Structure formats: C-alpha cells, structure tokens
C-alpha cells in the first residue's frame, strides 16, 4: 500500500512540476520507510502512510519539491534516530529548516503545580513558535496544515476525549489559519471533520437531511447550469459553468448564527462560473441578472474589494424560475486557483523569494501575521495572548468595509467603532484621538461603523491618551492590545511597585522571604521562562494583572530547589542558617574516597546511608541528606514533599549530599512509574515489550481501570539513572493510546 501511495504522489508532482527530477522525493521516501520500519499508527497501518499522505496533500497544493520532501520527513527527527544534521547532510539546509520548523515537541514534562495552567502555557508557547516559524518560511505552516488534515482524516482511531480536544483545537486555530492563507480546499475539510467530532449528532443529522434533498437539488442546479451555458454561448463568452455542494460546516454556521432552517439556506448547492478575464466576470454578471431576478442585498463584489486572504469573486443570489433561490459565484481562472490554494497558489520559490503576480503584495497579504508577531512581543501573559489569537482568527465574525478620507479601503470586524478604525491605521492615531467624523459629520466614539462609511479621525498633540472605558467599546483585538500597551507604558513604575508588594505578600503567605528567593540565576530563569527582559518587567506584569504573583513565587521556589538545593525559609534567615555554596561542597567531595552507597555526605566519610521510600531518589536527582536518630543518613529528593513541608526543628537535621560519579555507578535503584492510557486490549503487551527490549527488570505491576475507560498501570522497575527513566518515558509515550506517564512517590 505505501508503494501505491508513493506512485500516486510522484504522478501528482509530475502533473505540475516543470522538471521530471523527483530524485530528492524518492530518496526521502526510502529513508522514511526504513526509519519508520515497524512503527504503526493507531489505525494499525504502517506509520509511513501518514508522511506519504501529508506529502500528497502538499502536492495537491502544487508545492515545491523541498516542501514535499520535508512533508515525507517531518516525523523522522522526532520519532527515529535521525537528527537534523543528518537531514541537512543527506538533503540540504532548506529541507532541514523546514523539518525543524514542523517537528512536534517531544514528551511534555509537567512540574508540580496546576497541570491545566501548564498545559495552557505550553499550548501558547507552541503557537508562539509556530507563528515565528511561519514568519521565517510560510511553507512550515503549509506542512503543518497538511499534517493536521491527515490526522483529522484518521481521528476516528483516537479515544473520544482526544477526538473532541483535537477537533476543537483544529476549529479554533488551524481552520482559521487555512482561511487566513486563503486555502479554502483545506479549510473546508478541517471544518467539516471538526464538526463531525465536536457535534456528531448535528453533523450526521445534517448529512442525512442534505442527502434526502440532494437528488432534487442537483437536478434543479443542472437545469440552471444548462440555461446559463446556452445564454453565454450565444454571447460568445468562454465560460466554464458548474454546480458545487456547500460544505456542511458553513451550512451549520448559517443555521446557528442566522437562526434559519435548512430550507431557508440559499446555497446548499451553488453555481460557479469561471471565465478568462475580469471584464468577462462583469459581462457574465449582466447576463445572469437578465436571466434571473437578483435578490436585493445579496450581491457582493469581492473583485473590487478583495477579502484579506486574497479571495476574489462576484457573489450574487438570484430567484430561479421555480421560485427557488440559488447563489452564483463568478471569477477568473486565476481567482479560482487563489480561492482553492490561497497563498500556496502564488508561492513559487526562487532564491527563497515569493514570485508571481502576488509577489509585490506578499507582505501586505500577510499583514495579519505581522500583527500576531507584534502581540508576541507585547503580551507577556499567555492567557491574554491565546484569547487575542482566538479572537483575531475568528473567521466567522462578519466584516465591514470602510473608506479612509483618501478613498482607501479598510476592513474591520462588524460592530467596530471609530476607535477600532484609528488603531487599525496606526497606534499613534488611536492614542491621540479626540473625536471622529463619519461621512463628514462628527459622531460619538462609540458609533457603530457601517459598510461604505467614510471615516476620519480627529487628533490632538495635547491628548492625554485613550480612556480605559474604550476597552469596553472597541471590537478588534488590535485596538484592545494597543490600548492595553499604552496603559502598561504609562503606569509602568506604579505597576512595578505594586507587583513587588504582591510578590512579597505572596512569599510570606507561603513561608518565605522574597529577598531570600531572589537568587540571580533563579530570576534569570524566571524572566526567560516568561519571555520578559528583566525582573522589573516581571513585577510590572504582576502589578498590571497580566501575570499572577502565585505563578512567579512558585516558579522561584522551584528554581531555588534546583539551584540552591533547598528553599531558604524566614526561620533560616533569622537563625543565620545559610547553606554552603555548591562549589565548596564539590571541592570537599573530591577529597573524599568513594562511598559504598554511591553517596557523598558533607563533612563525613563513608557514613551509613539509606534511600527513602517516600521519594525513591535516583542518580541524576538533586538530593539532600537527613540525619536520622541512630540510623545514619536518609537520602531524599530535594523536591520530596516530606522535605519541603518539614518543620523548622527537623530542617536543622538536613545535610548536603551528592551522588559520587553518578554516571559511572553500576548500582541499581527501585523506582515506580504510573502509566495512564485508554483501556484497550494489548496496551499492557506494548508497555511490557518496551521494558523487555530495554532490559529493564520489572519488580511488580499493578493494573486497574476507571469508569472513564482509562487503564492505569503502576510498575516498579529497577534502573540506574534518571537518563534511563527519561528514555523509558519517551518510548512509552509513543505507544498508541498512552496519555500520560509519571514518576510515583509513596
């Protein structure tokens, strides 16, 4: 079967590619086939089928050889032993960069804390990276869209909870991106597939009702197509006329948003006329309006006023001879190609540049991407960024078309005000705005702009800036972002002071002193984690309210555990109990002989050491010793719950400890992992096979199922280092239906 798909792919490439040289694609196929050998998808099919289908979708968009090669190789670096360096050496730097841009993140490791919050943060980071990759090379997101489309086509093999989550993400982010890039071919498929899993009852009910009407509607449309062709033949206009079905999701949105029944939807089946040039578009429109009566208010000229995603066409709804309305779209061949393939229709690569008829306007067409990149710089809070992104990508929001005083056309979300208009022109115009004129008359700032309005903004250099009330008036994400940005800059110093006060209060509530947690390295790590320049920026973000102080304090505590071994509490400050620097301890460690336990304890030789069962430390873990009463030193992980919540008197018994030559020890240690997955037959066999192949001794295994049809496995294994545990985690997470793996503390 893979060979058949590959042949189909090669035939599709040769149908549009000027060169017959497909050696790079062939080389990629042979490498991927060998690399993915033995890997299966959740459907049970060989894994190589997925990258081949992704490549075929890209070929259907008529992309270049490098994109198709990267499509075949997009999972090789993540799922096999090949590296990006191998890809660059075997192919070229361009292919390696595309693969790097598309490669999915590996196993997600959650620290302690709110997992839902961390998932949101990680999701936001993924999208930030994706848009940065898009800015560098738009082909990255085209490959991602093809990857998501094939995953949606095979989504039925995933567990129900994953189906809905993936479908919602697809509908919220990926389908709108396809729309923004003008790729209707992919957008429609993503929307229909998402609807099938988000609202399955509605989807299948709609499909059944449309199927019943299909034959009579097709017959009706065929009659109209025949009449139009005959009339156009008489006038000598070359034109291809065809009927087309409306995709399910657009029908569903009209039923929901406009409160209509299926019988009231005009364009279940529409007519499309494709002509040679723009002049013929308007010629056909005149003939159509002679043949049928146009319905008032149902004509749209997207040729004179193209959509932001490059879409151009004439739309008109007419009353048929039988009293049944229908819609017709009239466009040129080039417009049709752009409507189907969007930016991919004009993305021809030569020395890395966009060429063709859209080359000069490429930056203008991707203005929305630049806007998102601006948000990435301005927005420190991932929740705020995600909300802005989803709002901006909401393609189902209606738009209004307005004119500048010079007659230039501006597109805004329906419900926009002059404030939205001002900020769409420039942030300085919005910030200095004192009023507005619409069609020559002064209006209030909350005036709702209508189609065709001519808007002029009145500004003053003495303006004190926007009002906070404007945030409740504006409709566009861009205006809200710019207004928030103004207030951040305006009150930054006050926000810094307030942020520090909130941090100090929060630290005290958790039993710490902020100054004791504010290690230079820890602060640098926190700033890097949140993408902020310095500590003042962190405090300002907290003072403004875009980041919660609890998040930062918990992050500081976690960083202190890593850097200082144990967080410093107020009592330790008062008692003058300061932990010795690690560098001194390392010097002391070198002076000691190797202990039998593999542990070196500060200030003593080979001491009686035992490993705590509450956290089961492994070489590679940061550890601390606890001096027991008569049983030597008990070794714990530094993030052990018992250590963190130990009373002050007991904390004085803590002593520094380190692994001695941890990477070379032959000693093994018992640890316990918990694997959560779907309750399917054979999942335990898959897990056992990985542990057997890795020669990991299994000491005990406990399995149970939940009411939600989840299977939970608690397995005690014997390993010698956290590196080995990381490798086990990576491989187990690749098993179909495995949802999560975590290390268990007693």
HELIX and SHEET records of a PDB file:
HELIX    1   1 UNK A    2  UNK A   14  1                                  13    
HELIX    2   2 UNK A   23  UNK A   35  1                                  13    
HELIX    3   3 UNK A   48  UNK A   60  1                                  13    
HELIX    4   4 UNK A   65  UNK A   73  1                                   9    
HELIX    5   5 UNK A   76  UNK A   79  1                                   4    
HELIX    6   6 UNK A   84  UNK A   90  1                                   7    
HELIX    7   7 UNK A   93  UNK A  102  1                                  10    
HELIX    8   8 UNK A  115  UNK A  136  1                                  22    
HELIX    9   9 UNK A  139  UNK A  153  1                                  15    
HELIX   10  10 UNK A  155  UNK A  157  5                                   3    
HELIX   11  11 UNK A  160  UNK A  169  1                                  10    
HELIX   12  12 UNK A  170  UNK A  174  3                                   5    
HELIX   13  13 UNK A  175  UNK A  180  1                                   6    
HELIX   14  14 UNK A  184  UNK A  198  1                                  15    
HELIX   15  15 UNK A  200  UNK A  235  1                                  36    
HELIX   16  16 UNK A  248  UNK A  257  1                                  10    
HELIX   17  17 UNK A  262  UNK A  264  5                                   3    
HELIX   18  18 UNK A  278  UNK A  291  1                                  14    
HELIX   19  19 UNK A  333  UNK A  341  1                                   9    
HELIX   20  20 UNK A  342  UNK A  345  5                                   4    
HELIX   21  21 UNK A  359  UNK A  361  5                                   3    
HELIX   22  22 UNK A  362  UNK A  365  1                                   4    
HELIX   23  23 UNK A  367  UNK A  378  1                                  12    
HELIX   24  24 UNK A  382  UNK A  392  1                                  11    
HELIX   25  25 UNK A  418  UNK A  425  1                                   8    
HELIX   26  26 UNK A  427  UNK A  431  1                                   5    
HELIX   27  27 UNK A  468  UNK A  472  5                                   5    
HELIX   28  28 UNK A  477  UNK A  490  1                                  14    
HELIX   29  29 UNK A  492  UNK A  509  1                                  18    
HELIX   30  30 UNK A  514  UNK A  517  1                                   4    
HELIX   31  31 UNK A  520  UNK A  529  1                                  10    
HELIX   32  32 UNK A  535  UNK A  544  1                                  10    
HELIX   33  33 UNK A  549  UNK A  564  1                                  16    
HELIX   34  34 UNK A  570  UNK A  575  1                                   6    
HELIX   35  35 UNK A  582  UNK A  590  1                                   9    
HELIX   36  36 UNK A  641  UNK A  644  1                                   4    
HELIX   37  37 UNK A  648  UNK A  651  1                                   4    
HELIX   38  38 UNK A  683  UNK A  693  1                                  11    
HELIX   39  39 UNK A  722  UNK A  732  1                                  11    
SHEET    1   A 5 UNK A 239  UNK A 245  0                                        
SHEET    2   A 5 UNK A 269  UNK A 275 -1                                        
SHEET    3   A 5 UNK A 325  UNK A 332  1                                        
SHEET    4   A 5 UNK A 314  UNK A 319 -1                                        
SHEET    5   A 5 UNK A 293  UNK A 301 -1                                        
SHEET    1   B 2 UNK A 348  UNK A 350  0                                        
SHEET    2   B 2 UNK A 353  UNK A 355 -1                                        
SHEET    1   C 2 UNK A 399  UNK A 403  0                                        
SHEET    2   C 2 UNK A 409  UNK A 413 -1                                        
SHEET    1   D 3 UNK A 441  UNK A 443  0                                        
SHEET    2   D 3 UNK A 433  UNK A 438 -1                                        
SHEET    3   D 3 UNK A 455  UNK A 459 -1                                        
SHEET    1   E 5 UNK A 599  UNK A 601  0                                        
SHEET    2   E 5 UNK A 654  UNK A 659 -1                                        
SHEET    3   E 5 UNK A 623  UNK A 627 -1                                        
SHEET    4   E 5 UNK A 633  UNK A 637 -1                                        
SHEET    5   E 5 UNK A 609  UNK A 611  1                                        
SHEET    1   F 4 UNK A 697  UNK A 705  0                                        
SHEET    2   F 4 UNK A 710  UNK A 719 -1                                        
SHEET    3   F 4 UNK A 669  UNK A 678 -1                                        
SHEET    4   F 4 UNK A 738  UNK A 744 -1                                        
END                                                                             
